[in-house]
Amino acid sequence: MRIVFLVLVSLSAAALTAQAPAVVINEFAAKANPEWIELYNTTSAAVDLTGWALIDMPSDTNILSGSIPGNGYYLFTFSTNNLSNDGDVILLINTSGDTLDYIGYGYSGPAPVGIYNSNNPAWSTARITDGYYTSPNNAMDFNVDGTPTPNAANDASPAPLNALVCVNEIDPYGENPTFDSVEFYNSTSSPVAVGGWFLSDGDDFMPITGYYVIPAYGYLVLDSTDFGGINFSNVDLCYLFMPDTQRVDQLGWYNEYNDSTFQRVPDGAGPHDGYNWASSGGGISLFDKAETWGETNGTVHVVEEVQSPSLPEGYLLYCPSLSGKGGISIFYNAPGSFTLAIYSLDGRLVRDIYSGRTDDIRTYFWDLTDGSGAYVAQGNYILMLSDETQKLSLKLKVIY
């Protein structure tokens, strides 16, 4: 109990440290048999590890013995498999109870979970190079490695997570559980060829088959027939790799189930080192919204195009499908003085659109913001047209 208590107390202090500790968790294989964890000594002097502990949360404690040479390795091999295949937190504790290093992986942290390939040894999760430490956030310090290097120098590919191409929209819980769809977005000004890139859910690791080019600021929509039949609902994670296994994007949605699709709003929005709903921007830049495959994410849709034949001659309210960031075009072809405004269902004024006189045909536009410039919440609204003789209303439903 004493070790667990001290872990909880000192974890926050370790999290604030931007400098690599003397000994770090350097590489581990959660899906190997047997599982193992490699430590690396970042200093030139040997360190006695006797009495230190490796803990995989919440409570499995493994006491170490022996020493680790300067700029050398220490390999701990589990007698039984304890590391979760989907997500876990590993802590390194010294004899004073200080947390020197901790790694969260899979759906428990930003480091990627090692992949299992039945044709090859289980992949490891490794620092890019021995002792590579940019911050306590493990996302860019670690990557998966298809050629594990226990007791030898790490050789993992970088993990820039620059999201020049990112997973922009995904349907992991579709009607057919084995038929997932993914939309990619190219945030650069040049076309990007993604044939041979890889997708992974933390279990499978499958290449994008075929030759695909995403245009500048454009989209590519693929389904599981194009990337090997991965079922993203298994672990609730999605990783995107370049052909050399550089990891450029990731997101997670653990314990969230989509009604429509998970999509980043606006297109390409971060964070790009997420591992669950909150860390991936859930409710801020990642939303469960009506599907917009191959289109701008977050586009608002009027449920149906509306033309009201009951309006007197000379009046026409026309609400087409929306473009860009979303909005409603309102066409009015009767001259005279009038006002256009948006109201909530309880009669509260949301936005004045126009008030004045016109003698010609004009189109007016509501950009879906309120008077303060903030986007309105999705739901039902009333478009009210008032002229010198009458008031006309149209009910609109806004869906993000």
N, C-alpha and C positions, 0 to 999 in steps of 0.2 A: 504494500500500500504506500509506503514511503516514496518509492520511486515514482509511482503514478502521480502522487500529490505534487512532487517537485516538478514533474513534466508540465503539469498544468500551470504552475506558478511561473516557470522560467521560459515557457514557450513564447510568450509575447515579447520578452526581451531579445530572444534569439531572432525573432521575426524582424526586429528593427535593425539588425546587423547587416550592413552591406558588404562587409569584408569576409572573405572565406575563413572558416575556422581552421585550426591546425589539422584536424582529421575530418574528412567529409565522406558521406555516402556517395560513391563514385559510379557504381553500376549495380544493377540487380536484375534477376530473372524470375519474375513471379509465376511464369508458366513452364519453367524447366522442371525436370524431375531428376535429381532433387533440386529444390529452389536454392538460390544462393544470393548473398549480398557481398559486394566488394567495397572495402574502405580504401581511401587513399590519403597518405600523409603529405600535406602541402608544404611541410617544413623539411629542412635538411637534417634534423635530429630525430632519432628514434623516439617513439612514444609508447609507454607502457599502457596497455589496454586492459590489464587485469582488473576485474570488477566493473568495467564499463558494461553498458547494456544496449542491445538493439531491441527495440520494441516495435511491433506492428500493432497498431491500435485495433481494438481498444485496450487489450490487456495482456497480450502475449509477450512475455519478457524473456530474452535470451542473454545470459551473462557471458561475457567474453573473457579470454585469458591470453597471456602472451603479449608480445609487442609488435609494433609495425615499424619497419625501417624508414629512415628519412627518404622522402620522395619515393616511397614504396607502397606496397599493397598488403592488405589483410583480407583473406577470403573466409567468410562465414558460410557454412553449408548447413541447411536445416535438416534435422533428422526426420521431421514430418513436414508435410506441405502446409504452411500457415498463411502465406501471402494470398490475398484475394486475387482472383483472375480479372476482376472487374474494376476494383478500386480499393486503395488502402492508404494508410499513412504510416511511414517508417520513421522512427526517431532514434538518434544516437545520443546516449546519455553517459556522462562521465561519472566518476565516483562521488563527486560533489553534488550530483543531481542536476547539473546544468545540461540543458538541451543544446548540444553543439551543432547538430544538423538535423533537419527533418525534410522528408520528401512526401508530398501527396501526389498520387498518380491515379489515372483512370477517372472515375466519377468522384473521387475523393480529393483531387488536386490537379494542378495544371500540367504536371509531367505526364507524358503519354504512357499508356499501358502497353507493355510488350506484347507483340503479336504471336499467335501460335500458328505455325505452318506445319502441317502433317508431313510434308516432304523434307523439312529441314529442322534443325534444332530450334527450340523456342527462342524467339527474339528476346534480347535484353532491352532494358531501359538504361541509357548510359549518358553521363556528361559528355558534351561534345568533344572535349579533350580532358585529360586527367586534371581533376581539381577545378575545372572551368566553373566560375562562380561570378555571375553578374549581379545577382540580387537573391534574396530569399524566395522570390517567385521563381519556381522551377521550370516554367514553361519553355524559356529559350535556352536554359542551361542544359536541358536533357532532350534526347531524341531516342527513337527506337533504333536498334542496331541488329541487322540480320546476321552479323558475324560477331557474336559475343566474344569478349576478350577478358575473361576472368584471370586475374593476376598478370595482366599485360596492359600495354598502353591502349587507351580508348581510341576508336576510329569512327565514331558516329558522324553522320552528316549534320551540318548546321540546321538550326530551327529558327529562321529569321522571323517567322510569323508576320510577314509583311503584308499578307493578304492582297497582293497585286491581283491575284485571282482568288476568289473566296467562295465558300458555300453560302449562297445567298438565300436559298429557300429549300426546304426539305419536307418531305412527307414520310415520316418513319412509321406511322400507324395507318397506312392506307387500307382500303377495303380488302385488298389482297395482301396479307402480311409478308409475302415473299416478293412483292413487287413494289419496291420503294422508288421514289423519284427524287432527283436532286437538280437544283438550278445553280449554275455557276455564274458569277459576275466578274467581268474584267474591268478593273478600276483604272486602267492605264489608257494612254492615248494611242497605243499601238495594238494590233492584233496579237493574240497569244495562242499558240498551238498547244493543246493539252493531251494529245494522243500519247499514251504511255505514262501519264500521271497516275497516281494511285489514290484510292480511297480506302479507309479502314474504319471499322467500328470498334477497334480494340481487340477484336477476335480475328476476323478475316482481313485480308490485305489483297485487294484486287486492282489490277490495272484498268484504266479506261481504254477499252479496245476500239480501234478505228482511228481515223485521222479527223480530228475536230479542231477548228480554229474559232476562237471567240473574238468577235470584232471589238474594236476599241469602245469602251463604255457599253459593251453589249452583253448578251446572255447566251447561255447554252443550257438546254434542259435534257437530261438523260434519265433513263430508268435502269433498273437493276440488270436488264439484259445487256446493258452497255458497260457495266462494271462488275460483272461476276456474281450477281445475285446476293449481295450483302443485305442482311436484315438488320437495319439500324436500330430496331427496337430491342435488340438483345442486350445492349449495354448502355443505350441512350447517349452515344458519343459519335462524333464524325470527325475524322482527321483527313486532311488533304495534303498529299505529298507530291513533289516533283519526281521525275524518273530516277534521280539519284538519291531519293528518300529525304531530301530537304523538306521539312514540315513547314508549310506556308499558312495553314489555317486550321482552326479547330473550334468546335462548339459542342456543348452538351445540354441536355434537358432532363436530367435525371428526375424521375417521378412526376414529370409533366406529360400530359397526353393531348395531342393536338386534335381539335375539332376540324380544322381545315389544313393549313400548312404552317410550319414555323418559318418565319421570314424576317430578314434583317431590314430595318427601316431607319434611315434611308438605305438605298442599295449600297452594299459593301460596308455597312456600319460595323464597328467593333463593339466590344472587345473581341480579339482574335486568339485569345489564350484561355477561353472559358472551358469549364468542365462540367458545369451543371447549369440549371436555369438562371440562377442569380448571377453567377460569374460570367455567363455568356450574354448578359444584358437583358435578361428576361423582364418584360414590362417596361423597359427603357429603350432598348434598340433591337430587341428580339421579341416578336409577337406571334400569336396564333391568330392568323387572319385568313380571310377568303383568298383562295389561291390566285396568284397572278403570274403563272408560269410565262417566262419570256417577256414580262412587262415590268414596269416600275413597281417595286414593292411599296405597300402602303397606299396604293391607289385606292381612292374612294369610289365606290360604285353606287349609283342610284339603282335601286332594285330593278326598276324597269323604265324604259323610255316612256315618257308621259306626254301625250297631247290631249287636251281636254276639248272634246267636241261640244260640250255644253256651254262653253263661253260664248258670249255674244260675238257677232261678226266684228272683226277688227282687233280681237284680242287673241293672242296665242302665247301660251307658256310652253316652252320646249326645253326639255332637260335631257340632253344626249348623254351617252356614256362619257366618262371623264378621262382626261389625258394628263400626262405629266404627274405632278404631285397631287393632282385631284382638284376638282372644282366643278361648278355647275354653270353652264352657259344658259342665260335666260333671254329669249328673243321676244321683243315686244314691238308690235307694228301698228299701234294706234297713236296718233299724235295727241298732244295735250299735256296737262300737268298730271303727274302721278308719283307714287312712291313705291319702292320695292324694299322689303325688309324680311329678315329671317327671325322667327320666333320659336321658342321652346314650346312643348305641348301645354305647359302651364301658363302660357301667355307672356313669358318674359322675353323682352327684346334681346336677341342675340347679336344681330348685326344689321345696320342700315346699309343697303346696297346703292340706292339712288333716291334722290328727291329733287324734283325740278320739272321742267317742261321741255318737250322735244317735239319737233314737227316732222321728223323722219323716222325711218325704221332703224332701230339700234339693237345691239346685243349687249347684255350686261352679264357680269361674271361674279360669282361668289367663290372665293378661294378657300372656303371651309374654315375660315378663322373667325373669331369673335371680335368685339371692338378693341380688345387689347393686342390683337395680332396672334393670339395663341390658337392652335387648331382645336376645334370643338370636339367633344367626345362623340363616339359613335352612338347612333340612336335616331329617333324620329324628330323631325322639325317641320315647321310650317313656313312655307314661302307665301308672303302676303303681298298682293298687289292692290293698291288703293288709288282710284282716280277721282275725278270730280263727281261721279255719279254712283259708284259702287265699290265694294271690296270683294276681291276674289282670292281664294287660298288654294294651295296645293301642298299635299303632305309628301315629304321626302324622307327616305330612310338612308342614313349615312353609315357605311360599313367600311372600316379600315382594314 
